[in-house]
């Protein structure tokens, strides 16, 4: 069993990632830390709790994290995720309240627990703050899986916030730079594979989720409804990062050196891969550049399903 901590900004696809994680016996979820991103941290904290309560996972603690990026104003994405962050699907409010001090929880857990995988699916503010608080932390992070970045290693590795920048990195590029320069060497599940056509949940499958006998599947369909109605499909960015913790064999990866751009109207948050063979830069990231799309979708749907017949 893989011990995981989820650092996230729920968020439609973060909520789907929680569903996948909770329904995966391969994972032991030690806790969820929240951060501002898709919506403000007040909402992301509540949303994590709402999904956990709906799943009956009352024993998984949630810790409220950073409200603002390290060095700039917060940018959110209600236009994608709805005013409440969960697609305005009417998910009941949580009874529980989030604990405080996500950064403290991250440091304590990662320093003291053995073999913990840190899965991040939001801006990296909490992680950068934890690294600043405990300089020895990189040596204690067994594995970090990061949903973020657009690396241009596949035809799909283009930005979704600017032409070259992915949202999580764009929101707090300074935090992302800290993480990439820390020595942690995260496994990056970026737009190169999360937007690959073979990984996209099509409308016809979403319609089957809506008719599923599974409460989880029907709730997932409600959360996705506005996005699917607008675009005709759902991209499963954050569940893919969780899938990398469950079954790494679904992915092909390579080691690269990544620069994070913090400046520029269009280039803020760009993740640039060093490809010049004559430049000797030690790799600081493992980047997914291939995915078994069918295998990933089957895993996701099996865990939150079943679909109707």
Buried (B, 14 or more C-beta within 10 A) or exposed (E): EBBBBBBBBBBBBBBBBBBBBBBBEEBEBBBBBBBBBBBBBBBBBBBBBBBBBBBEBEEBBBBBBBBBBBEEEBBBBBEBBBEBBBBBBEBEEBEBEBBEEBBBBBBEBBBEEEEBBBBBBBBBBBBBBBBBEBEEBBEBBBBBBBBBBBBBBBEBBBBBBBEBBBBBBBBBBBBBBBBBEBEBBBBBBBBBBBBBEEBBBBBEBBEBBBEBEBEBBBBBBBBBBBBBEEEEBBBBBBBBBBBBBBBBEBBEBBEBBBBBBBEEEEBBBBBBBBEEEEEEEEBBBBBBBBBBBEBBBEBBBEBBBEBBE
